[in-house]
Amino acid sequence: MPQWNGQWPGERTCLDRHGNTCWQLERMHNGVRYSRRLEARNESEALAELALFERDPNAYLTKSQAARKAAVPLPQVHL
């Protein structure tokens, strides 16, 4: 369970096991609750991610989710 230690405009922050701040985005949009740990290194990156989320909450992906979605699978070769 995270040790919550602060607030930011996206909701709250916690410390990871290495003592780094984690930025937790928690919002309600059209009756749907969103809760995502952002892959931000500082508050300004977290605020940029918050702006992207607020533009289109249903389509928002974290950096790693977007990278996985963009990865093109290699065609399979049958021998």
N, C-alpha and C positions, 0 to 999 in steps of 0.2 A: 504494500500500500504506500503511495507516495506521501512524502512529508511536505505538505503545502507550506510555503514560506512567504508568499507575497501575492500582490494583485497587479494586473496590468489591464489595459482596456479590453483585451480579449477574454479575460476572466482571471486566471490565477497561475502562479508559478510554483515549482517545486525544485528540489535538488535531486540530481541523479546520484548514482553510487560513487561517482568520481568528484562530487561536490559542484558540478556545473548546473547552472540554472536551466530548467526545462520550462517551455512555454506551452501551457495548456489552453487550447481554444475551446470554449464552451458557449454555445448559442442555441436558441430556439428559433426556428424559422418555419412558418406555416404549420405549426404543430409538430414539427420534427425536431428532436433534440440532437444536436451535433456536439461531439466531444472528441477532439483530436489533439494529440501531442504533436506540436510543430517541430520541424527540423530547422530551427532557427538558433543561431549562435548568440544573438543579442536582441535587445528590445526593438531596435530599428528593423531588423529582419522579421521579427515577429509581427510588427505593425504592417509591414509590406504583405505578409501572408494573410493577415486579417483583412486587408483591403481586397485582396484577391478572393477570399472567402465571401466577403460581403457583396461582391459583384455578382456572384452566382453560387450560392451555397450548395445547390444540388450537384453542380459539376466540379466543385473544388476538390483538388487532389494535393496531397503533400508532395514534396520534391521527389521522394523515392517512388511514390505511387505513380506520378506522372512519367518518371523514367521507365518504370516497368511497363506501363501502358504503351509508351513510345517504342519500346524494344520490338524489333521485327523478328519473328521467328525464322530461322533458316529453313529452307525447303528440305524435306527428307528425301534422301537418295536411296532408292531400292536397288539392291544388287541382285 
